[in-house]
Amino acid sequence: MITLQVGVKAFLKNKNGRYLLLKRSADKYKGTKGSWDIVGGRIEPGSKLLENLKREIFEETQLKLEFESRLVHAQDIIPSAEKHVVRLTYVADIDGEPVLDLSENVEYKWLTLEEMRKQEDLDIYVKEILEKGLVK
């Protein structure tokens, strides 16, 4: 039997037009495809997508998503015979500076989209979205 999971992620943009990028904890995230990623995680079954996105943003950054978010892309990130993970990525404005849960993410930075494209060790799914020009 195949397990289906859905993840929600967000390109969070501050008032200066820069986007939040988080560095994953190497202890918690072994074998990921890039240590720098955008905020997000898996949804809890039975709850709404945007409520999950708000929860993940708050858990990882202590920031509250109070503005409208826009879905920009859906990706199959682990399509296999045992497990299929679908990742939905949004863009949203955010106010404030993150306070990280260091068990999940150990560093953050605000970057322009151009700077993000040049970031070494960037999550491959974030890179794909940037290469397609889906975030503006």
N, CA and C atoms as a LAMMPS dump frame, in Angstrom:
ITEM: TIMESTEP
0
ITEM: NUMBER OF ATOMS
408
ITEM: BOX BOUNDS ff ff ff
-5.0000000000000000e+02 5.0000000000000000e+02
-5.0000000000000000e+02 5.0000000000000000e+02
-5.0000000000000000e+02 5.0000000000000000e+02
ITEM: ATOMS id mol type element x y z
1 1 1 N 0.839 -1.191 0
2 1 2 C 0 0 0
3 1 3 C 0.881 1.251 0
4 2 1 N 0.542 2.192 -0.842
5 2 2 C 1.326 3.415 -0.948
6 2 3 C 0.841 4.453 0.072
7 3 1 N 1.787 5.179 0.653
8 3 2 C 1.478 6.261 1.579
9 3 3 C 1.526 7.573 0.819
10 4 1 N 0.467 8.369 0.934
11 4 2 C 0.422 9.677 0.286
12 4 3 C 0.533 10.749 1.356
13 5 1 N 1.454 11.687 1.156
14 5 2 C 1.609 12.814 2.065
15 5 3 C 1.625 14.105 1.249
16 6 1 N 1.146 15.171 1.871
17 6 2 C 1.14 16.481 1.231
18 6 3 C 1.926 17.439 2.113
19 7 1 N 2.781 18.214 1.485
20 7 2 C 3.535 19.237 2.194
21 7 3 C 3.14 20.612 1.694
22 8 1 N 3.238 21.602 2.588
23 8 2 C 2.995 22.994 2.215
24 8 3 C 4.243 23.799 2.529
25 9 1 N 4.645 24.632 1.592
26 9 2 C 5.842 25.459 1.731
27 9 3 C 5.499 26.881 1.323
28 10 1 N 6.339 27.841 1.732
29 10 2 C 6.065 29.223 1.359
30 10 3 C 7.332 30.032 1.147
31 11 1 N 7.329 30.787 0.058
32 11 2 C 8.291 31.859 -0.147
33 11 3 C 7.721 33.037 0.623
34 12 1 N 8.337 33.393 1.744
35 12 2 C 7.858 34.496 2.573
36 12 3 C 8.644 35.757 2.239
37 13 1 N 7.933 36.808 1.853
38 13 2 C 8.57 38.057 1.41
39 13 3 C 8.354 39.137 2.461
40 14 1 N 9.462 39.806 2.841
41 14 2 C 9.363 40.886 3.822
42 14 3 C 9.086 42.217 3.116
43 15 1 N 8.951 43.274 3.904
44 15 2 C 8.602 44.594 3.347
45 15 3 C 9.711 45.167 2.472
46 16 1 N 10.925 44.614 2.555
47 16 2 C 12.046 45.053 1.722
48 16 3 C 12.144 44.258 0.418
49 17 1 N 11.182 43.362 0.177
50 17 2 C 11.171 42.579 -1.058
51 17 3 C 12.139 41.417 -1.056
52 18 1 N 12.596 41.01 0.132
53 18 2 C 13.512 39.865 0.251
54 18 3 C 12.746 38.661 0.796
55 19 1 N 13.235 37.482 0.443
56 19 2 C 12.568 36.235 0.798
57 19 3 C 13.362 35.474 1.864
58 20 1 N 12.62 34.803 2.733
59 20 2 C 13.224 34.072 3.843
60 20 3 C 13.719 32.702 3.397
61 21 1 N 14.956 32.41 3.743
62 21 2 C 15.557 31.112 3.473
63 21 3 C 16.095 30.576 4.79
64 22 1 N 15.824 29.297 5.067
65 22 2 C 16.245 28.658 6.31
66 22 3 C 17.262 27.561 6.026
67 23 1 N 18.23 27.427 6.918
68 23 2 C 19.199 26.333 6.811
69 23 3 C 18.755 25.209 7.731
70 24 1 N 18.488 24.057 7.13
71 24 2 C 18.003 22.904 7.879
72 24 3 C 19.061 22.38 8.839
73 25 1 N 18.604 21.832 9.949
74 25 2 C 19.488 21.172 10.897
75 25 3 C 20.002 19.877 10.284
76 26 1 N 21.314 19.719 10.217
77 26 2 C 21.905 18.503 9.654
78 26 3 C 21.554 17.283 10.5
79 27 1 N 21.349 17.473 11.805
80 27 2 C 20.992 16.355 12.683
81 27 3 C 19.598 15.825 12.377
82 28 1 N 18.67 16.714 12.112
83 28 2 C 17.28 16.299 11.895
84 28 3 C 17.016 15.886 10.452
85 29 1 N 17.635 16.571 9.501
86 29 2 C 17.341 16.335 8.09
87 29 3 C 18.524 15.697 7.379
88 30 1 N 18.659 14.413 7.562
89 30 2 C 19.729 13.672 6.884
90 30 3 C 19.233 13.232 5.5
91 31 1 N 20.073 13.363 4.501
92 31 2 C 19.733 12.889 3.166
93 31 3 C 18.821 13.807 2.369
94 32 1 N 18.655 15.047 2.801
95 32 2 C 17.84 15.974 2.012
96 32 3 C 18.645 16.502 0.835
97 33 1 N 17.938 17.005 -0.146
98 33 2 C 18.572 17.47 -1.378
99 33 3 C 18.742 18.981 -1.335
100 34 1 N 19.643 19.439 -0.474
101 34 2 C 19.909 20.855 -0.283
102 34 3 C 19.564 21.265 1.134
103 35 1 N 20.498 21.93 1.822
104 35 2 C 20.252 22.28 3.22
105 35 3 C 19.538 23.617 3.396
106 36 1 N 19.494 24.47 2.369
107 36 2 C 18.787 25.753 2.446
108 36 3 C 17.421 25.593 1.799
109 37 1 N 16.365 25.931 2.543
110 37 2 C 15.007 25.688 2.077
111 37 3 C 14.097 26.828 2.519
112 38 1 N 12.892 26.847 1.978
113 38 2 C 11.875 27.781 2.423
114 38 3 C 11.083 27.134 3.554
115 39 1 N 10.273 27.903 4.235
116 39 2 C 9.504 27.442 5.39
117 39 3 C 8.401 26.476 4.968
118 40 1 N 8.143 25.485 5.802
119 40 2 C 7.003 24.609 5.559
120 40 3 C 7.21 23.205 6.064
121 41 1 N 6.216 22.363 5.815
122 41 2 C 6.267 20.976 6.26
123 41 3 C 5.023 20.228 5.821
124 42 1 N 4.834 19.052 6.379
125 42 2 C 3.72 18.182 6.003
126 42 3 C 2.425 18.633 6.673
127 43 1 N 1.316 18.371 5.98
128 43 2 C 0.021 18.739 6.544
129 43 3 C -0.448 17.661 7.512
130 44 1 N -1.33 18.065 8.401
131 44 2 C -1.989 17.122 9.296
132 44 3 C -3.308 16.733 8.634
133 45 1 N -3.526 15.447 8.371
134 45 2 C -4.757 15.018 7.699
135 45 3 C -6.002 15.541 8.42
136 46 1 N -6.968 15.963 7.623
137 46 2 C -8.222 16.455 8.172
138 46 3 C -8.235 17.941 8.448
139 47 1 N -7.111 18.619 8.221
140 47 2 C -7.068 20.067 8.443
141 47 3 C -6.803 20.774 7.116
142 48 1 N -7.178 22.031 7.05
143 48 2 C -7.087 22.791 5.8
144 48 3 C -5.642 23.156 5.462
145 49 1 N -5.365 23.23 4.161
146 49 2 C -4.011 23.523 3.681
147 49 3 C -3.44 24.794 4.287
148 50 1 N -4.194 25.89 4.222
149 50 2 C -3.655 27.164 4.694
150 50 3 C -3.484 27.192 6.214
151 51 1 N -4.322 26.456 6.942
152 51 2 C -4.12 26.356 8.392
153 51 3 C -2.811 25.628 8.688
154 52 1 N -2.509 24.603 7.89
155 52 2 C -1.235 23.895 8.037
156 52 3 C -0.061 24.792 7.709
157 53 1 N -0.21 25.592 6.664
158 53 2 C 0.858 26.514 6.286
159 53 3 C 1.112 27.51 7.411
160 54 1 N 0.053 28.08 7.96
161 54 2 C 0.195 29.016 9.082
162 54 3 C 0.873 28.341 10.272
163 55 1 N 0.464 27.108 10.569
164 55 2 C 1.051 26.373 11.7
165 55 3 C 2.537 26.131 11.469
166 56 1 N 2.899 25.668 10.28
167 56 2 C 4.311 25.39 9.982
168 56 3 C 5.158 26.655 10.065
169 57 1 N 4.638 27.755 9.513
170 57 2 C 5.376 29.023 9.567
171 57 3 C 5.605 29.423 11.02
172 58 1 N 4.567 29.321 11.838
173 58 2 C 4.71 29.712 13.234
174 58 3 C 5.659 28.771 13.983
175 59 1 N 5.527 27.46 13.771
176 59 2 C 6.399 26.494 14.452
177 59 3 C 7.865 26.74 14.126
178 60 1 N 8.165 27.04 12.872
179 60 2 C 9.555 27.174 12.451
180 60 3 C 10.138 28.556 12.675
181 61 1 N 9.278 29.6 12.728
182 61 2 C 9.812 30.965 12.769
183 61 3 C 9.203 31.861 13.841
184 62 1 N 8.118 31.432 14.462
185 62 2 C 7.349 32.262 15.398
186 62 3 C 6.702 33.466 14.719
187 63 1 N 6.641 33.46 13.386
188 63 2 C 5.971 34.527 12.634
189 63 3 C 4.54 34.108 12.323
190 64 1 N 3.64 35.084 12.304
191 64 2 C 2.233 34.809 12.01
192 64 3 C 1.913 35.242 10.586
193 65 1 N 1.354 34.314 9.835
194 65 2 C 0.923 34.625 8.471
195 65 3 C -0.433 35.312 8.56
196 66 1 N -0.435 36.607 8.29
197 66 2 C -1.659 37.399 8.401
198 66 3 C -2.116 37.941 7.061
199 67 1 N -1.338 37.692 6.022
200 67 2 C -1.661 38.201 4.698
201 67 3 C -2.081 37.045 3.798
202 68 1 N -2.72 37.375 2.711
203 68 2 C -3.162 36.356 1.762
204 68 3 C -1.951 35.678 1.122
205 69 1 N -2.072 34.389 0.921
206 69 2 C -1.005 33.658 0.238
207 69 3 C -1.523 33.198 -1.123
208 70 1 N -0.583 32.96 -2.029
209 70 2 C -0.931 32.585 -3.4
210 70 3 C -0.197 31.298 -3.762
211 71 1 N -0.942 30.289 -4.195
212 71 2 C -0.348 29.024 -4.634
213 71 3 C 0.386 29.259 -5.951
214 72 1 N 1.671 28.854 -6.015
215 72 2 C 2.434 29.069 -7.244
216 72 3 C 2.862 27.775 -7.937
217 73 1 N 2.895 26.661 -7.19
218 73 2 C 3.373 25.436 -7.834
219 73 3 C 3.033 24.199 -7.01
220 74 1 N 2.823 23.095 -7.713
221 74 2 C 2.664 21.78 -7.083
222 74 3 C 3.724 20.861 -7.672
223 75 1 N 4.389 20.101 -6.81
224 75 2 C 5.467 19.214 -7.261
225 75 3 C 5.307 17.827 -6.653
226 76 1 N 5.657 16.81 -7.428
227 76 2 C 5.82 15.459 -6.902
228 76 3 C 7.26 15.388 -6.432
229 77 1 N 7.468 15.267 -5.11
230 77 2 C 8.853 15.271 -4.654
231 77 3 C 9.367 13.891 -4.274
232 78 1 N 8.485 12.979 -3.952
233 78 2 C 8.938 11.603 -3.701
234 78 3 C 7.905 10.667 -4.331
235 79 1 N 7.945 10.497 -5.646
236 79 2 C 7.022 9.543 -6.25
237 79 3 C 7.668 8.156 -6.319
238 80 1 N 7.295 7.288 -5.407
239 80 2 C 7.85 5.933 -5.417
240 80 3 C 6.723 4.94 -5.149
241 81 1 N 7.035 3.67 -5.179
242 81 2 C 6.031 2.631 -4.963
243 81 3 C 5.557 2.584 -3.519
244 82 1 N 6.382 3.068 -2.568
245 82 2 C 6.024 3.005 -1.146
246 82 3 C 5.419 4.303 -0.63
247 83 1 N 5.877 5.43 -1.166
248 83 2 C 5.508 6.72 -0.602
249 83 3 C 5.441 7.756 -1.72
250 84 1 N 4.389 8.564 -1.708
251 84 2 C 4.268 9.642 -2.685
252 84 3 C 4.025 10.925 -1.899
253 85 1 N 4.933 11.893 -2.066
254 85 2 C 4.799 13.177 -1.388
255 85 3 C 4.568 14.26 -2.441
256 86 1 N 3.524 15.04 -2.233
257 86 2 C 3.2 16.177 -3.089
258 86 3 C 3.489 17.434 -2.28
259 87 1 N 4.15 18.392 -2.905
260 87 2 C 4.51 19.632 -2.224
261 87 3 C 3.82 20.8 -2.922
262 88 1 N 3.034 21.555 -2.147
263 88 2 C 2.35 22.743 -2.645
264 88 3 C 3.096 23.961 -2.132
265 89 1 N 3.476 24.844 -3.033
266 89 2 C 4.28 26.002 -2.65
267 89 3 C 3.505 27.293 -2.897
268 90 1 N 3.554 28.154 -1.89
269 90 2 C 2.841 29.42 -1.886
270 90 3 C 3.839 30.574 -1.829
271 91 1 N 3.349 31.782 -2.108
272 91 2 C 4.084 33.022 -1.895
273 91 3 C 3.209 33.875 -0.99
274 92 1 N 3.821 34.495 0.028
275 92 2 C 3.062 35.338 0.95
276 92 3 C 3.965 36.414 1.538
277 93 1 N 3.357 37.538 1.879
278 93 2 C 4.064 38.604 2.588
279 93 3 C 4.063 38.279 4.073
280 94 1 N 5.117 38.716 4.772
281 94 2 C 5.241 38.447 6.214
282 94 3 C 5.909 39.652 6.869
283 95 1 N 5.549 39.909 8.11
284 95 2 C 6.176 40.972 8.896
285 95 3 C 6.963 40.354 10.039
286 96 1 N 8.085 40.995 10.39
287 96 2 C 8.853 40.578 11.548
288 96 3 C 10.107 39.806 11.198
289 97 1 N 10.854 39.468 12.253
290 97 2 C 12.072 38.673 12.112
291 97 3 C 11.835 37.305 12.745
292 98 1 N 12.311 36.24 12.099
293 98 2 C 12.083 34.908 12.64
294 98 3 C 12.834 34.647 13.941
295 99 1 N 12.235 33.812 14.758
296 99 2 C 12.885 33.219 15.927
297 99 3 C 12.849 31.724 15.642
298 100 1 N 14.003 31.142 15.382
299 100 2 C 14.065 29.762 14.897
300 100 3 C 13.934 28.722 16.004
301 101 1 N 13.289 27.618 15.642
302 101 2 C 13.322 26.398 16.442
303 101 3 C 14.609 25.699 15.997
304 102 1 N 15.65 25.793 16.809
305 102 2 C 16.98 25.322 16.392
306 102 3 C 17.072 23.811 16.214
307 103 1 N 16.065 23.071 16.646
308 103 2 C 16.079 21.631 16.387
309 103 3 C 15.752 21.359 14.914
310 104 1 N 15.103 22.324 14.251
311 104 2 C 14.739 22.154 12.839
312 104 3 C 15.627 22.948 11.896
313 105 1 N 15.861 24.219 12.227
314 105 2 C 16.626 25.117 11.358
315 105 3 C 17.63 25.886 12.199
316 106 1 N 18.859 26.007 11.689
317 106 2 C 19.943 26.569 12.501
318 106 3 C 20.366 27.974 12.091
319 107 1 N 19.84 28.452 10.968
320 107 2 C 20.25 29.763 10.471
321 107 3 C 19.18 30.256 9.505
322 108 1 N 19.1 31.564 9.334
323 108 2 C 18.195 32.12 8.327
324 108 3 C 18.842 33.332 7.683
325 109 1 N 18.31 33.681 6.507
326 109 2 C 18.717 34.911 5.84
327 109 3 C 17.605 35.357 4.911
328 110 1 N 17.586 36.653 4.684
329 110 2 C 16.649 37.268 3.745
330 110 3 C 17.414 37.558 2.46
331 111 1 N 16.917 37.051 1.338
332 111 2 C 17.609 37.206 0.059
333 111 3 C 16.661 37.696 -1.026
334 112 1 N 17.225 38.378 -2.015
335 112 2 C 16.455 38.66 -3.224
336 112 3 C 16.318 37.346 -3.984
337 113 1 N 15.432 37.313 -4.945
338 113 2 C 15.291 36.092 -5.751
339 113 3 C 16.588 35.776 -6.488
340 114 1 N 17.28 36.815 -6.967
341 114 2 C 18.55 36.598 -7.666
342 114 3 C 19.593 36.008 -6.719
343 115 1 N 19.668 36.526 -5.512
344 115 2 C 20.605 35.978 -4.516
345 115 3 C 20.238 34.539 -4.161
346 116 1 N 18.949 34.28 -4.076
347 116 2 C 18.495 32.931 -3.751
348 116 3 C 18.901 31.945 -4.849
349 117 1 N 18.775 32.376 -6.107
350 117 2 C 19.168 31.506 -7.227
351 117 3 C 20.645 31.125 -7.147
352 118 1 N 21.472 32.006 -6.588
353 118 2 C 22.92 31.773 -6.499
354 118 3 C 23.326 31.05 -5.208
355 119 1 N 22.378 30.837 -4.305
356 119 2 C 22.68 30.22 -3.014
357 119 3 C 23.193 28.79 -3.21
358 120 1 N 24.347 28.515 -2.626
359 120 2 C 24.89 27.156 -2.674
360 120 3 C 24.062 26.247 -1.786
361 121 1 N 23.953 24.974 -2.164
362 121 2 C 23.253 23.947 -1.398
363 121 3 C 21.779 24.29 -1.193
364 122 1 N 21.15 24.87 -2.233
365 122 2 C 19.737 25.223 -2.198
366 122 3 C 18.895 23.976 -2.469
367 123 1 N 17.807 23.832 -1.747
368 123 2 C 16.861 22.737 -1.948
369 123 3 C 16.508 22.633 -3.438
370 124 1 N 16.542 21.426 -3.979
371 124 2 C 16.347 21.253 -5.421
372 124 3 C 14.944 21.641 -5.884
373 125 1 N 13.96 21.52 -4.999
374 125 2 C 12.589 21.861 -5.381
375 125 3 C 12.379 23.375 -5.369
376 126 1 N 13.052 24.073 -4.469
377 126 2 C 13.053 25.536 -4.476
378 126 3 C 13.74 26.026 -5.748
379 127 1 N 14.863 25.406 -6.055
380 127 2 C 15.62 25.776 -7.262
381 127 3 C 14.763 25.605 -8.516
382 128 1 N 14.004 24.521 -8.593
383 128 2 C 13.142 24.272 -9.752
384 128 3 C 12.102 25.385 -9.913
385 129 1 N 11.488 25.804 -8.809
386 129 2 C 10.482 26.865 -8.855
387 129 3 C 11.112 28.179 -9.319
388 130 1 N 12.311 28.483 -8.801
389 130 2 C 13.001 29.71 -9.203
390 130 3 C 13.371 29.673 -10.689
391 131 1 N 13.852 28.511 -11.149
392 131 2 C 14.254 28.395 -12.556
393 131 3 C 13.068 28.567 -13.496
394 132 1 N 11.887 28.162 -13.044
395 132 2 C 10.673 28.304 -13.869
396 132 3 C 10.101 29.714 -13.803
397 133 1 N 10.655 30.574 -12.94
398 133 2 C 10.188 31.945 -12.831
399 133 3 C 8.796 32.087 -12.226
400 134 1 N 8.439 31.174 -11.334
401 134 2 C 7.089 31.164 -10.764
402 134 3 C 6.909 32.128 -9.599
403 135 1 N 8.024 32.626 -9.052
404 135 2 C 7.963 33.604 -7.959
405 135 3 C 8.489 34.926 -8.506
406 136 1 N 7.731 35.983 -8.283
407 136 2 C 8.131 37.284 -8.822
408 136 3 C 8.118 38.326 -7.742
